[in-house]
Amino acid sequence: MATFPTHPLAAFSAAPALPALLLLCVAGAGLTLGLAEAMTEAAPRSRAGALALFLGAAALAVRGIGRGRSGTYPHGRLGLCNAVTLTRAALAASLLAPALAGTPRPGLCLALTLVALALDGVDGWLARQAGLASRFGARFDMETDSLLALVLALLAMQTAGLGPWVLVLGLPRYVFWAAMWVWPWLDGPLPPRRSRRWICVVQIGALAALQLPGLWPAAAALAVPLAAGALALVLWSFAVDIRRLAKARG
């Protein structure tokens, strides 16, 4: 006799990957719009920008999952791990709304950033616990981190009073991605590196702290050294990976 999961989360975790992801994308779009509206009272274009950013991230996720066992996600079910990562993508996308509107809400932005940061690592743990670890999941997690970093850098330029140079703290991943088109060997495999993971946490943590001057003006004095220090670590991390890829190329 067939048995079925009785808990809603268990049922969702056992659902087929692509249909579950499509349903989750609809919920994520609603979450993005709701949070964006809470941060921008009269800026429909900014909310539209946030929604477009989330839908772009969701489309890439659907594309990766849709490849199924022939691609980078060899599992038949979605699992809670990917649901957590998509939720983080919705949080990151919603933060674009106040950045585009030019009316940052430091308190709310910082709260959402801390939630996204707290969830970082939960998705990987869930994937390992459920036996759903995959190249897709690792890539989705990394791209979500990069998306959050870029949006936070846009906000930091407004809340911390920093110049456009702070955007560099949110751009390394995208510059690296663009460089792959010129030098395809940069798209080679990289072994896991604990320092890479921790530097990513420092990067997001520093960008989150750069929202503080909007709540506590005295924190503005620490903005430049904090951003510069985090940027130095991020650039060092990318330099290590590039050097390793160059050696593997021979």
N, C-alpha and C positions, 0 to 999 in steps of 0.2 A: 504494500500500500504506500503510495507516494506521501511524503511529508513536505510541508511548506514552512518557511520561517514565519514565526508569529510576531516578532518585533519589527516595526517599520524600518528601522535602520538595517536590520538583518536582511529584510526583503529587498531593500534598495541595493545593499552590497552584493546580493546574489543576482541582481537583474542583468540582462544582456548589456554589453558595454555600450554599443552605439545608441540604442533607444534610451537608455538611462542617461547618457551624456546629453542627448538632445533635450530631454525633459529638464535636466539640470541647467542647461543653457538658458532656457526660458525663465526659470527661477532666478538665475544669476542676473539676467537682464533687468528683471523687476527689482532686485536688490540694488543694482547699480543706479537705476533711476531714482529709487526711493532715497538712497543716501545722497546722491547728487542734488536732489531737490531740497533736502534738509540743509545743504551747505550753500545753495545758491537760490535765493528766493525769487528773483526776477531775471533769470539768465537762461532762457530755453536753449539758446545755441550752445552754451557751455554744457548743459545736461546732454544735449545731442552729441557733443564731442565725447563725453564720458561713455555714453552708450555705444558709440561707434568704436571706441577703443576696446571695450569689453567684447563686442561682437567680433572684432578682428581676432582677439585672443581666442575666443570660443571657436571661431572658424578653423584656426590652426589646430586646436585640440581635436575637433571633429575629424579633420583631415588625417591626423595622426592615428586616432582610434579607428577610423574607417578603413585603414589599410589592413586591420585585423592581423591574423597570424602571419601574413606575408610581410608585414612591416615591423615597426619597432615596439608594438604592443601585442605580445603573443597570447594574451589571456582573453577568455570569453566573457568575463564580467568586469564591470567598471570598478567596483570597490569604493569604499569611503575615502581612500587615499586621494584619488583623482577629484572627488567631490570637494575635499578640503582645498586642494590646489586651485580649483576653479573659483571657489569662494574667495580665496586670496586675490585672484585676478579681478574679481568684481570689486573688492575693496580698493585695490590699486586704481582701477579705472574710475571709480567714483571720485577719487581725489583729484582727478584731472579737472573736474567741473569748477571748483574754486580757483584753481590755477589759471584757467582760461578766463574766468570772470574777473580776475584781478581783485577778488575779495576773499582772501584766505580766512578760514575759521580755525585759528591755531589750535584751540582746545579740542574741537571735534576731529580735526585732521590728525592731531597727535594721538587721540584715543583710537582712531581707526588704524593708524600706523602700528600702534602697539599690539592691537588685536592681530593684524597681519603678521607681525613679527613673532608673536606668541605661537601662531599656527605654523610658522616655518619650522620644519623638522617633524611636525606631527604627521604630515602626509607621508614622508619617507618612513617613519616608524610604522604607520598603518600598513604601508605597502609591504614592508618586510614581515610584519605579523601575519598578514593575509596571504603571503606568497605571491604578491602581485607586483613585485619590483620589475621594472622594465626600463629600457633606454628611453622610451617615450616619457615615462613618469619623471625620470631624472631631468630630461630636457625641458619638460613642461614646468617643473619646479624652478629650474634655472632661469627660464625666460620670464616667469612670473616675478622672480626677484629683480630681474633687470628692469621690468616694466615699473615696478614699485619704486626702484631707485631713480628712474628718470622723472617720474611724476613728482617725487619728493624733492628732487633737485629744482624743478620748476617752482615749487612752493617755497623752497628755501631762498630762492632769489628774491622773493617778495617779503617773506616774514623775517629773514635774518639781515636784510639790507645788503646782501652780497651782490657782486657784479655777475655778468653772464658766465664768468669763468667757473662758477660753481656747477654749471650744467655738465662740465667735464666729469664730475663725480657720478653722474647718471648715464654717461654715454659710452664708457669703455666697451661694454658688450656689443653695442651696435656698431661701433667703429671696427671692432674685431670681426663682426659678422660681415661687414662691407668688405673688409680686407680679404675675406675668403674668396670673393669673386675674382680678386686680382691674383692671389696666391692660394690656389686650392689646397695646398698641403697644410694650411692652417686648420682645415676641417678634419684633421686626423684624430684618432682616439686618444684620450688622455686618461691616465690612471687616476683613481680617487686620490685626493690630497686633502688632509684634514685642515691644513693652513688655508687652503682656498675657501673652504666652507666657513671658517671662522672669520676670515677677512670679509666675506660677504655679509656676515652678521654685523661686523663692525661698520661696514659701509652703510647698511640700512639703519643701524642704531645711531650713527652720526647724523644721517639725514633726518632722522626722527628728532634728534636733539636740536637740530637747526630750526625746528618749529617753535622752540621755547622763547626766542626773543619776542615773538608776538604776544606771549603771555607774561613774560618777565623781561623787561627791557635791559636789565643789567646783564643778561646772558649774551647780549650782542657782542660784548667784549671777547667772548670765547669763540665766536663763530668762525673767524678766519683761521686760527690755529687748529680748531677741530676739523674743519673742512679740508684744510691742507694736509693734515696728518692722515686722515682717512683716504684722501686721494693718493698720497704717496704709497700707502699699503696696497691699494687696489692696482695701481700701475706696476708695483713690484710683482704682485701675484700674476698679472697678465704677462709680464716679462719672463717669469719662470716658465709659464706654459708655452710661450712662443719659443723659448730656447729649447725646451724639451721636444717640441714638434719639429724644430729645425734639425735637431740631432737625429730624430727618427727618420727624417727625410734622407739623411745621409749626405 
